[in-house]
Amino acid sequence: MSIVDLLTEATRRHKQPALRSVSRRIEARGGINLSQGKCPLPLHPIVQDALQEAARETVHSATLRDGHPRLRRVIAERFSSETGVGTDPDQVCVSGGATGTIECICRAFLEAGDEVVLFRPAFPYYTRMVRGQGATPVFVDYEGDGSLDAEKLAAAFSARTKLVIFCSPSNPTGRVRTRADLELIAAQCLEHDVVAVSDDVYMDFCRDEHPHQAMASLPGMASRTLSVRSTSKTLKATGWRIGWVVGPAEVISPISVKSDQLFLCASAPLQVATALALERLPASYYTELKRPFHRRMDQLAAGLSAVGFQPQPSEGGYFLLARYEGLGFASDDGATNALIERCDIGPVPGHAFHPDGEDMGFLRFSCAVPDPWIYQACEQLKRL
C-alpha cells in the first residue's frame, strides 16, 4: 500500500485552488501575476518602522489565546470609533489572518446538519470552510446589477441556518453592500436567530461614492454580528497573517479557544507591529490608501476593453472582473489559458468562485501590484 493510500479520501480529492495554481504557473513563466491579491507593494514607512521596533522588543514568546493585550485594546478603540458600537478588548480575538479567523468561527458554530447562507459568486474558502464542518452552504445569487432580491434571500434562511457570511466590498465582484442590503440580511438574522459574519477586510478600499457600512451598527445587530478584519489589505501586509474578529464577549471567548487549537497564537512580534502601526498611522493614510489601487483598476479596465473584454463596474476592493464573451473563448479555462500562453498574464478563472466549479463567464484580475505591472499587462494584452 502506498503512503498516499493512507490519506483520507477527502484529502485525496482536494485540488489546489485555481488562484494558487495560476500563480504558480504564471510565476514559473516569469509572467505578470494578476491572480492572487498577494500585494507585492512596499509598506508605508510607519508600518516598516513598527515592524522593526517590534522585532527589537521582547515579544517573541506566545501570547494568550485571544491575542496581545495592546493590539486588542487598539482594535477595540478603533472599532468603537468607526462604528459607534462601544467595544471592549474582551470582545476581540486576534488569530491567524482573516481566513484563519473565519475558520475558527466555523469550527465554533457549525456541525453536521447546520446551514450557512453564502452569496454567489463566492470566495472559495468560505465554501470549503463550511463544508469542512459538515454543514451545508445555501447560495443566494446576486442580481444582474449586484443587488440582493429580498424574496430569494428570505428563501435561503431556514430553521437550520446558523451563519450568513458575506464580504463587503465583495471578493470577487467588488460590490459594496448598501445599508438597504444589510437591512435585508439583518432582518433575516433577527427573525431566524442567525449570526452575521461580516468579512470587512476590503473596507478601506471602497470608492468614495460607495462607503462601507458596518453590519454591527444596525439596530439589534451588535449582539449577533462577528466583524472580521486583518492587516493583509489595510497595511498591505498579506504575509503577516494577522486577523481578528470583533463580537459579543460571550462568543469571542470560545472562538479564541478554537484559535488556540489551530494556531496557539498569531505571531507575537507581528501582533505588536500591527498595534504600533494602527496607533501611529494618520487618518490621511486610510483616505489615500485606496486611490492608487483604483487608478490601476481603471487603467487595466481600459486595456481590457481595448482588446474586447467587458470589464464589470467595481465599487470597491482591488479586484476587477472582466467578461470574455466577445473574444470567442469557450470556457473560463480557455480564456485563462489564452492570457497565460499568449500574453504572459495570469488571471483567475471565474469558475474558482462557483461552488461546483461551473464556468462563470468572467476572469478576475488583481490590481494589488506595482504600477509598471499594469502598464506592461495592457501592452501584452494587445497580443490577443
C-alpha positions in Angstrom: 0.0 0.0 0.0 1.3 3.4 -0.9 1.6 6.1 1.8 -0.8 8.2 -0.4 -3.5 5.5 0.2 -3.3 6.2 3.9 -4.5 9.8 3.3 -8.2 10.4 3.9 -10.5 10.1 0.9 -11.4 13.8 1.2 -7.7 14.8 1.2 -7.0 12.7 -1.9 -9.9 14.6 -3.7 -8.5 18.0 -2.7 -7.2 20.2 -5.6 -5.2 23.3 -5.4 -7.5 26.3 -5.8 -7.3 28.0 -9.2 -5.9 31.2 -7.8 -3.0 29.3 -6.3 -2.4 27.1 -9.4 -2.4 30.1 -11.7 0.0 31.9 -9.5 2.5 29.0 -9.6 2.0 28.6 -13.4 2.5 32.3 -14.4 5.4 32.9 -12.0 7.2 29.8 -13.5 6.9 31.5 -16.8 8.1 34.8 -15.5 4.9 36.5 -16.5 2.6 39.1 -14.8 0.7 37.5 -11.9 -2.7 39.2 -11.6 -4.4 36.3 -10.0 -3.8 36.3 -6.2 -4.1 39.6 -4.3 -0.6 39.0 -2.9 0.1 42.7 -2.8 3.9 42.9 -3.6 3.9 46.6 -2.7 6.2 48.5 -0.2 5.0 49.0 3.3 4.3 52.6 4.5 7.4 53.9 6.4 5.4 54.0 9.6 4.4 50.3 9.2 8.0 49.4 8.3 9.3 51.2 11.4 6.7 49.5 13.6 7.9 46.1 12.2 11.5 46.9 13.1 10.6 48.2 16.5 8.5 45.2 17.3 11.4 42.9 16.3 13.6 44.6 18.8 11.2 44.2 21.7 11.0 41.1 23.9 7.8 39.9 22.3 9.0 36.6 20.9 7.1 34.3 23.3 3.5 33.2 22.7 0.7 35.5 23.6 -2.6 34.5 25.2 -5.0 32.7 23.0 -7.1 35.8 22.3 -4.1 37.9 21.3 -1.7 40.6 22.6 -3.5 42.9 25.1 -2.1 46.1 23.4 -3.4 45.0 19.9 -6.8 44.0 21.3 -7.1 47.4 23.0 -6.2 49.3 19.9 -8.7 47.2 17.8 -11.5 47.8 20.3 -10.9 51.5 20.4 -10.8 51.8 16.6 -13.9 49.7 16.2 -15.8 51.8 18.7 -14.7 55.0 16.9 -15.5 53.7 13.4 -18.9 52.0 14.1 -20.3 53.8 17.1 -20.6 50.4 18.8 -19.0 50.5 22.3 -16.4 47.8 22.3 -14.1 46.4 25.0 -10.8 44.4 24.5 -12.6 41.2 25.7 -14.7 41.4 22.6 -11.7 41.0 20.3 -9.9 37.8 19.3 -6.7 38.0 17.2 -6.0 34.9 15.1 -4.2 33.6 12.0 -5.3 36.1 9.4 -8.9 36.8 8.4 -9.2 33.4 6.7 -7.9 31.6 9.8 -10.3 33.7 11.9 -13.3 32.7 9.8 -12.1 29.0 10.0 -12.2 29.4 13.9 -15.7 30.9 13.7 -17.0 28.0 11.5 -15.4 25.4 13.9 -17.0 27.2 16.9 -20.6 27.3 15.4 -21.0 24.6 12.8 -21.7 20.9 12.8 -23.4 18.4 10.5 -27.0 19.4 9.7 -26.4 23.2 10.0 -26.7 25.5 7.1 -24.8 28.7 6.1 -26.1 31.3 3.7 -23.4 32.4 1.2 -23.6 34.7 -1.9 -22.6 33.6 -5.4 -20.1 34.2 -6.8 -18.3 33.4 -3.5 -14.8 33.4 -2.3 -14.0 29.7 -2.5 -12.5 29.4 1.0 -15.9 30.2 2.5 -17.5 27.2 0.8 -14.6 24.9 1.8 -14.7 26.0 5.5 -18.5 25.5 5.7 -18.4 22.1 4.1 -15.3 21.1 6.2 -17.5 21.2 9.3 -20.2 19.0 7.7 -22.5 22.0 7.3 -24.4 22.8 4.1 -23.8 26.1 2.2 -27.0 27.6 0.7 -26.3 30.1 -2.0 -28.0 33.3 -3.0 -27.2 34.7 -6.4 -26.6 38.4 -6.9 -29.0 40.1 -9.3 -27.6 41.4 -12.6 -26.8 44.8 -11.0 -25.2 43.2 -8.0 -28.1 43.8 -5.7 -30.0 41.4 -3.5 -33.5 40.1 -4.1 -35.5 40.1 -0.8 -37.6 37.0 -1.7 -34.6 35.0 -2.8 -32.7 36.0 0.3 -35.6 35.1 2.6 -36.0 31.7 0.9 -32.3 30.8 1.7 -32.9 31.0 5.5 -34.4 28.2 7.5 -34.6 26.8 11.0 -31.2 25.1 10.3 -29.4 28.3 9.3 -26.6 29.2 11.8 -24.5 31.7 9.9 -24.6 34.1 7.0 -21.1 35.0 5.7 -20.5 37.9 3.3 -17.7 40.2 2.2 -18.1 43.9 1.6 -16.6 45.0 -0.8 -17.1 41.6 -2.3 -14.4 39.3 -3.5 -14.7 38.8 -6.4 -17.4 41.2 -7.6 -16.3 44.5 -5.9 -19.9 45.2 -4.9 -20.2 47.2 -1.7 -23.2 46.2 0.4 -25.6 49.1 0.8 -27.4 49.8 4.0 -30.6 48.5 2.3 -28.7 45.3 1.5 -27.6 44.9 5.1 -31.0 45.7 6.4 -32.4 42.8 4.3 -29.7 40.4 5.8 -30.2 41.8 9.3 -34.0 41.2 9.2 -33.4 37.5 8.4 -30.8 37.2 11.1 -33.1 38.6 13.7 -36.0 36.5 12.5 -34.1 33.2 12.4 -31.6 33.8 15.2 -28.7 33.7 12.8 -25.1 35.1 13.3 -23.9 37.5 10.6 -20.2 37.1 9.8 -19.1 40.3 8.1 -15.8 40.0 6.3 -14.6 43.6 6.2 -11.0 43.1 5.0 -11.5 45.3 1.9 -13.4 48.1 3.8 -10.6 50.6 3.3 -10.8 50.2 -0.4 -14.4 51.4 -1.0 -14.7 54.1 -3.7 -15.8 57.4 -2.3 -19.3 57.2 -3.7 -19.8 53.7 -2.1 -18.8 54.0 1.6 -18.5 50.9 3.8 -21.4 50.2 6.1 -20.8 48.2 9.3 -23.4 45.5 9.9 -22.8 45.7 13.7 -24.0 49.3 13.7 -27.5 48.3 12.5 -30.3 48.2 15.2 -30.2 44.9 17.0 -27.1 43.6 15.2 -24.3 44.4 17.6 -25.2 41.3 19.6 -25.2 38.9 16.6 -22.5 40.2 14.3 -18.9 39.0 14.1 -16.8 41.6 12.2 -13.6 40.2 10.7 -10.7 42.4 9.7 -6.9 42.0 9.1 -3.6 43.5 8.3 -3.4 41.9 4.9 -5.2 44.6 2.9 -5.2 47.7 5.2 -1.4 47.5 5.9 -0.5 45.8 2.6 1.0 43.0 4.7 -0.6 39.9 3.2 2.2 37.7 4.6 1.8 38.8 8.2 -1.3 36.6 8.7 -2.7 38.8 11.5 -6.5 38.9 11.5 -9.2 39.4 14.2 -12.8 39.3 15.0 -14.9 41.7 17.0 -18.2 40.5 18.5 -20.0 39.7 21.7 -17.6 38.7 24.5 -19.6 35.5 25.3 -18.8 34.0 21.9 -15.4 35.6 21.4 -14.0 33.5 24.3 -14.9 30.1 22.7 -13.8 31.3 19.3 -10.4 32.1 20.9 -10.3 28.5 22.2 -10.7 27.3 18.6 -7.9 29.7 17.6 -5.7 28.3 20.3 -6.3 24.8 19.0 -5.4 25.8 15.4 -2.6 28.3 15.8 -1.7 28.5 19.5 -1.5 32.2 18.8 -0.8 34.6 15.9 2.8 35.7 15.5 3.6 37.7 18.6 6.1 40.2 17.1 3.7 40.9 14.2 0.8 41.5 16.6 2.9 44.2 18.3 3.9 45.6 15.0 0.2 45.8 14.0 -0.6 47.6 17.2 2.1 50.1 16.7 1.1 50.8 13.1 -2.6 51.2 14.0 -1.7 53.6 16.8 0.6 55.8 14.6 -0.8 55.9 11.1 -2.5 59.2 10.4 -6.1 59.5 9.2 -4.8 60.5 5.8 -3.2 57.1 5.3 -6.7 55.5 5.1 -8.0 58.2 2.9 -5.3 57.9 0.4 -4.7 54.1 0.6 -7.3 53.1 -2.0 -6.6 55.7 -4.7 -3.6 54.1 -6.4 -5.4 50.7 -6.4 -8.5 52.2 -8.1 -6.3 54.1 -10.6 -4.7 50.8 -11.6 -8.1 49.2 -11.8 -9.3 51.9 -14.2 -6.2 51.6 -16.3 -6.5 47.9 -16.6 -10.2 48.1 -17.4 -9.3 50.4 -20.3 -6.7 48.0 -21.5 -9.1 45.0 -21.3 -11.8 47.0 -23.1 -9.4 47.8 -25.9 -8.9 44.2 -26.8 -12.6 43.1 -26.5 -13.1 42.2 -22.8 -16.1 43.7 -20.9 -14.8 45.0 -17.5 -17.5 45.0 -14.8 -18.1 48.0 -12.6 -16.4 47.8 -9.3 -17.5 49.8 -6.2 -14.5 48.8 -4.0 -11.7 46.3 -3.3 -8.8 45.8 -5.7 -10.1 43.1 -7.9 -11.5 43.6 -11.4 -13.9 41.2 -13.2 -14.0 41.1 -17.0 -16.3 39.1 -19.2 -14.8 37.5 -22.3 -17.8 36.5 -24.5 -16.9 38.9 -27.3 -13.5 37.2 -27.7 -14.9 33.8 -28.6 -13.4 31.8 -25.8 -15.4 28.7 -25.0 -14.8 28.5 -21.2 -13.2 30.2 -18.2 -10.1 28.0 -18.6 -9.9 28.7 -22.3 -9.8 32.4 -21.6 -7.3 31.9 -18.8 -5.0 29.7 -20.9 -5.0 32.2 -23.7 -3.9 35.0 -21.5 -1.2 32.9 -19.9 0.2 31.4 -23.1 -0.3 34.3 -25.5 0.0 37.3 -23.2 2.0 36.0 -20.2 -0.7 37.4 -17.9 -2.2 35.2 -15.1 -5.9 35.9 -14.1 -8.2 33.7 -12.1 -10.8 31.8 -14.0 -14.4 32.6 -12.9 -15.2 29.0 -12.1 -13.0 29.4 -9.0 -15.8 31.4 -7.4 -18.6 28.9 -8.3 -19.2 26.3 -5.5 -19.4 23.5 -8.1 -16.7 24.7 -10.4 -19.0 25.8 -13.2 -18.0 28.4 -15.7 -19.0 32.0 -14.7 -18.1 33.7 -18.0 -15.5 36.1 -16.4 -11.9 36.3 -15.3 -10.7 38.1 -12.1 -7.7 40.3 -12.1 -5.8 41.7 -9.1 -4.6 45.3 -9.2 -2.7 45.0 -5.9 0.5 45.2 -7.9 3.1 47.9 -8.8 2.1 50.4 -11.5 4.6 49.0 -14.1 2.9 45.6 -14.0 -0.4 47.2 -15.1 1.3 49.3 -17.8 3.0 46.1 -19.1 -0.1 44.0 -18.8 -2.0 46.5 -21.0 0.7 46.2 -23.6 0.8 42.4 -23.5 -3.0 42.2 -23.8 -2.6 43.5 -27.4 -1.2 40.1 -28.3 -4.7 38.9 -28.4 
